[in-house]
Amino acid sequence: MKIERCPGVYEPEDDSFLLTGIPEIKGSILEIGCGTGFVGLSYALSGEKVVMTDLSPAAALCARNNALRNSIQSAVIITDLFSGIKGKFDCCIFNPPYLPSGPGDDGAWSGGITGREVTYRFLREFKKYCDVAFIIESTLSRIKREDFPSLKFSVVRSMDYEFEALNVLRVE
């Protein structure tokens, strides 16, 4: 797959690669925060039906161009999380901005003061659109499971670094 990196758009990193190739991610897929489109397009290449979204018009355009570059049919929507989404999907994918940050930091990686604000918004809403979600969690902004007693969290895969660990969580 040929992915063009675009100015001001989050580039595929280790967290992006962690979200690819997960056998349980199949069927109709909604990717929130698609960036360049790398994750969603990898599933579309495997024959899955993928709708990608991003809050950034630059990211949505980048993902759309990368889909065209790879002759992939995939809808790309500019929206804040689920605000422009209709219907149900088999699963959702989200690589949220998860690093703790302050005002004015880059929204592609800035998850708010605790690093969890955007992730928590997603977790409060995703069940309206899919039954299962796959999301990235950093140990720098670990999700407090007790804040979501009705959800079940399990680690699908992880990657350890000197300063943090990244987990792909299955949430249902």
N, C-alpha and C positions, 0 to 999 in steps of 0.2 A: 504494500500500500504506500502511495506517495502522499505525504502530509507536508503542506507548506506551513511554515511558521509565520505568524503575522504579528506586526508590531502591536504591542499593548494587549496581546492575547496570551493566556496561560499556555505554556508549551508543555507537551507531554513529558512527564518526569516519572520517577519510580512509582509514585502513587497512581498515575494513569495506567502504567503497565500492570500493576497489581489487579486492576479492575478488568483486565482483558482475559479471555480464554477460560472463564468460569463456566463449567458445563450447565449449571442450573440457570444461567441467564439465557433465556430463549423465549421464543414467541414474539409477542408484541412488547416492545421495550420503550420506555420513556427515559431519556437521559436528561437530567437537570444539570445545567452548568457545563455545557459541552466543550467550551473552549475551541480548540482547533477541529474538534469532531473526532479525534483519534479513537477514543473508546467506543463511541456509538458506531462509527464506521467499521471498526473491527468486527462488531457483531453483525452489521448489515452485510459485510462481505461473506459471512457464514450463512447468509440466507434469512436472518431474522428481520422482522419489520421494526424499524427504529424511528422514533420521533426524537429530535434533539432540540434542546432549548438553551438559551443563555440570556442573561440580563443585558449583556453588552452587545450593541449592534455590530461592533467590529468583530466580536467572536462569532456571532451568528453568520455574518458574511464570510468569515474565514472557514467555518464549518461547511457552509453551503458550497463554497468554491472547492474545498477538499473533496466533497461528495462528487461534484462534477468532474474533478480531476481524475477520480477513480471510477467514473461511470456508475455511481451508486445512486439509486433513488431513495431519498430520505428527506422528510420534512424537517425544516429548521424554523423554530419560532422564537421571536424575541419576547421574553416574558420574565417576570420575577417569580422564581420557583413555579408554583402551580397556577398563578393568576390567569393565564391565558389558555389553560388546558381544559379540554372536555373529553369525557369518556373514561373507560377503564383500560388498563394495560396489564399484561401478565406480570411484569416487574418494572421497577424503577432502578436507575443507577444514579449515584450522586457522588462526585468527588468534591466535597464542599470546601470552601475556604476555611481552614481549621487552625490557622496560627493566631495566637493572641496578638492583638494589635491596638493601635490607638486611632483617633480621628485622622483622616487624610491618608491613611495607608492604602495600598493597592487592594481593591476589592477582589481581585483574582485569587489572593491568598489570605486576605484579612478576614478572620472569623469573628471580629469584635473583641472586646476587652478580655473575655475569657477564652475566646477562640471557638466557643460553642453556639453563639447566638444564631447563626445561619443554619447550622445543623439542627438545632432545636426547633426552629420554624419548620424545617423539612419534616422532622419526626412527628410533629403535631398534625401535619396535613396529609402525608403520603397515603394513608389507608383509604382515602376517598378515591384514589386513582389507581392503586394496585395493592395486592395482598402482601407482596414481599418486596423489600428493597435491599440493595447492596450499596453500602456506603463506606467511605474511607474514614477511619478514626485515627487520630494521632494521640500518643500518650501525653503530649504537651497540652491537650485539651480533651481529655477523656470524657466520654458521655457518662453522666451519673445515671446508672440504670434505674435507681429508685425514683428518678424524675419521670419515668415512663413505665409504671407498673403493669400496664396492659400489653406492653410489647415484649417479645422474646428476642434476645440478642445472641448470636453465635458467631465465632470467628471462623471465617472461611480460609483465609491465608494471612500471613503477616511477613513483615520485613523489619529487621532490627538494625538500628544505627547506633553510633556512640551516644548520641544526644536524645534519641527518641525511637519509638517503634511505630510502624504504621500497620493497621489492621484493616482488612476488608471484613466488614460486618454484614451478616445476613440478618435483617430485621423483619419480623412478622408479628 
